[in-house]
Amino acid sequence: MGKTVFLCRHGESEYNAKRIIQGHIDTDLTPKGIVQARLAGEELRKYPIEKIYTSDLRRAYRTAYVIGDTLGIEPVIDKRLREMHFGQWEGLTYEHIYQNHVEDFHNWLKNPVACPLPSQEDIKEFEARIKDFLEDILSSEEENILVVAHGGSIQGIICIACGLGLEHLWGLKHTNTGISCIKLHHNKPAEIVFLNYNAHLESLEADNPVL
């Protein structure tokens, strides 16, 4: 019997708001990020979630604790769910990258396996920790599980579980507190039920238009 796994990206972080690449840099949620987490928690009440796993980085586990408070579930911290380490690019602004490394950036987005960033986490090590986590999920007692993590680690879970190569990692997209759902099985690819659902944020975005 398979598992139903919900995947939620963290709320807006301080570095998201400042358009700075984070990776393993441990930033906190903004006030908007906390509201996003509350809205995600209300959305996730629709589902029979039994357990929550979260990355140990603050922006993820604070999101998980806000959601967990709504669902009445204490999150379990798991370092394997950390974002990919982005090497020398961590702490750089997107503006700096677009001005100085735009071709490298686009090549990496197209294929992070063939075009890694300078001193980034080895893609095989990233893959290994995600696979290890998925194997533990499959052997767990719970049938409905929520994972709160990061764009890279969530999309890594989807790529690996569905049998896609990690060269497709950035072809997927998760907004802050975007929610995906997959059906995870032993010995066959996972099924994607929905991807980056974020209608729970509509009221927030209406009050905070993007200019």
C-alpha positions as CSV (number, residue, x, y, z in Angstrom):
1,M,0.0,0.0,0.0
2,G,1.3,3.4,-0.9
3,K,1.6,6.7,1.0
4,T,0.0,10.0,0.4
5,V,2.7,12.6,0.8
6,F,1.9,16.4,0.9
7,L,4.8,18.7,0.1
8,C,4.7,22.3,1.3
9,R,7.4,24.9,0.7
10,H,8.2,27.3,3.5
11,G,6.6,30.7,3.8
12,E,8.4,33.9,2.6
13,S,11.7,34.2,4.3
14,E,13.8,37.4,5.0
15,Y,16.1,36.5,2.1
16,N,13.2,35.7,-0.2
17,A,11.9,39.2,0.4
18,K,15.4,40.7,-0.3
19,R,15.9,38.4,-3.3
20,I,19.0,36.8,-1.9
21,I,20.0,33.1,-2.6
22,Q,19.8,31.1,0.7
23,G,20.6,27.4,0.4
24,H,21.9,26.5,3.9
25,I,21.8,30.1,5.2
26,D,19.4,30.0,8.1
27,T,17.0,32.9,7.7
28,D,13.7,33.4,9.5
29,L,10.2,34.0,8.1
30,T,8.8,37.5,7.4
31,P,5.5,38.5,8.9
32,K,4.0,37.7,5.5
33,G,5.6,34.3,5.6
34,I,3.9,33.5,9.0
35,V,0.5,34.5,7.5
36,Q,1.2,32.3,4.5
37,A,2.0,29.4,6.9
38,R,-1.3,30.0,8.8
39,L,-3.3,30.0,5.5
40,A,-1.5,26.8,4.4
41,G,-2.4,25.2,7.7
42,E,-6.0,26.0,7.2
43,E,-5.9,24.5,3.7
44,L,-4.2,21.3,4.9
45,R,-7.0,20.7,7.5
46,K,-9.0,19.3,4.6
47,Y,-6.7,16.2,4.6
48,P,-6.2,13.4,7.1
49,I,-2.5,14.2,7.8
50,E,-1.0,12.1,10.5
51,K,2.6,13.2,10.7
52,I,4.7,16.3,9.7
53,Y,8.4,16.2,8.8
54,T,10.3,19.4,8.4
55,S,13.8,20.6,7.4
56,D,15.9,21.8,10.3
57,L,16.4,25.3,8.7
58,R,14.4,28.0,10.5
59,R,12.3,29.1,7.6
60,A,11.0,25.6,7.1
61,Y,10.5,24.4,10.7
62,R,8.8,27.7,11.7
63,T,6.4,27.1,8.8
64,A,5.9,23.5,9.9
65,Y,5.2,24.6,13.5
66,V,2.6,27.1,12.5
67,I,1.0,24.5,10.3
68,G,1.4,21.9,13.1
69,D,-0.3,24.2,15.5
70,T,-3.3,24.3,13.2
71,L,-3.4,20.6,12.7
72,G,-2.6,19.6,16.3
73,I,0.6,17.7,15.2
74,E,4.1,18.2,16.5
75,P,6.6,18.3,13.5
76,V,9.6,16.0,13.4
77,I,12.8,17.8,12.3
78,D,14.9,15.9,9.7
79,K,18.1,17.4,8.3
80,R,17.9,15.4,5.1
81,L,15.1,17.8,4.0
82,R,17.5,20.8,3.9
83,E,17.7,22.9,0.8
84,M,20.6,22.1,-1.6
85,H,23.8,23.9,-0.6
86,F,24.4,26.4,-3.4
87,G,28.1,26.9,-2.7
88,Q,29.7,30.2,-3.5
89,W,26.3,31.7,-4.6
90,E,24.8,31.6,-1.2
91,G,24.3,35.1,0.1
92,L,24.4,36.7,-3.4
93,T,21.5,38.8,-4.7
94,Y,19.7,37.8,-7.8
95,E,20.6,41.3,-9.2
96,H,24.3,40.5,-8.8
97,I,23.8,37.1,-10.5
98,Y,21.9,38.6,-13.4
99,Q,24.6,41.2,-13.8
100,N,27.6,38.9,-13.5
101,H,26.6,35.3,-14.0
102,V,23.5,35.3,-16.1
103,E,24.6,32.6,-18.6
104,D,25.8,30.3,-15.8
105,F,22.5,30.8,-13.9
106,H,20.4,29.9,-17.0
107,N,22.5,26.9,-17.7
108,W,22.1,25.7,-14.1
109,L,18.4,26.1,-14.2
110,K,18.2,24.1,-17.4
111,N,20.4,21.3,-16.1
112,P,21.8,21.4,-12.6
113,V,23.4,18.0,-13.1
114,A,25.5,19.0,-16.1
115,C,26.1,22.6,-15.0
116,P,26.6,22.8,-11.2
117,L,27.3,26.0,-9.4
118,P,30.8,26.6,-8.1
119,S,31.3,24.4,-4.9
120,Q,27.6,23.5,-4.7
121,E,26.5,20.4,-2.8
122,D,27.4,17.3,-4.9
123,I,24.3,16.3,-6.8
124,K,24.8,12.6,-5.9
125,E,25.0,13.4,-2.2
126,F,21.8,15.6,-2.5
127,E,20.1,12.7,-4.3
128,A,21.2,10.2,-1.7
129,R,19.8,12.0,1.2
130,I,16.5,12.6,-0.5
131,K,16.3,8.9,-1.5
132,D,17.2,7.8,2.1
133,F,14.3,10.0,3.4
134,L,11.8,8.5,0.9
135,E,12.8,5.0,1.9
136,D,12.0,5.8,5.5
137,I,8.7,7.3,4.6
138,L,7.7,4.2,2.7
139,S,8.5,2.0,5.7
140,S,6.6,4.3,8.2
141,E,3.3,3.4,9.8
142,E,1.5,6.6,8.8
143,E,-0.4,6.7,5.5
144,N,-0.8,10.5,5.1
145,I,2.3,12.6,5.7
146,L,3.2,16.3,5.3
147,V,6.7,17.4,4.4
148,V,7.6,21.0,4.9
149,A,10.9,21.9,3.2
150,H,12.4,24.0,0.4
151,G,12.0,24.4,-3.4
152,G,15.0,22.2,-4.2
153,S,14.4,19.5,-1.7
154,I,10.6,19.3,-2.5
155,Q,11.3,19.2,-6.2
156,G,14.0,16.7,-5.6
157,I,11.5,14.4,-3.8
158,I,9.1,14.7,-6.8
159,C,11.8,14.1,-9.4
160,I,13.2,11.1,-7.5
161,A,9.9,9.6,-6.5
162,C,8.5,9.9,-10.0
163,G,11.5,8.5,-11.8
164,L,12.6,11.8,-13.3
165,G,16.2,12.8,-13.5
166,L,17.5,15.6,-11.3
167,E,18.3,17.6,-14.5
168,H,14.6,18.5,-14.3
169,L,14.8,19.8,-10.7
170,W,14.2,23.5,-11.6
171,G,11.7,22.7,-14.3
172,L,9.2,22.3,-11.4
173,K,8.2,25.4,-9.4
174,H,6.9,25.9,-5.8
175,T,5.8,29.3,-4.6
176,N,6.1,30.1,-0.9
177,T,3.7,27.6,0.9
178,G,2.7,26.1,-2.5
179,I,1.4,22.6,-1.8
180,S,1.9,19.5,-3.9
181,C,0.7,15.9,-3.4
182,I,2.1,12.6,-4.6
183,K,1.1,9.0,-4.1
184,L,4.3,7.2,-3.1
185,H,4.6,3.4,-3.9
186,H,7.1,0.6,-3.5
187,N,8.9,-0.4,-6.7
188,K,7.1,1.9,-9.1
189,P,7.1,5.6,-9.8
190,A,5.0,7.9,-7.7
191,E,1.8,9.6,-9.1
192,I,1.4,13.4,-8.9
193,V,-2.0,14.3,-7.6
194,F,-1.5,18.0,-7.8
195,L,1.4,20.4,-8.1
196,N,2.1,23.8,-6.4
197,Y,-1.5,24.4,-5.3
198,N,-1.6,27.9,-3.8
199,A,-5.2,29.1,-4.0
200,H,-5.2,29.5,-0.2
201,L,-3.0,32.6,-0.8
202,E,-5.5,34.4,-3.0
203,S,-6.9,36.7,-0.2
204,L,-3.4,37.5,0.9
205,E,-2.2,38.4,-2.5
206,A,-5.3,40.5,-3.1
207,D,-4.3,42.6,-0.1
208,N,-0.6,42.7,-1.1
209,P,-0.5,43.3,-4.9
210,V,2.8,42.7,-6.7
211,L,3.8,46.0,-8.4
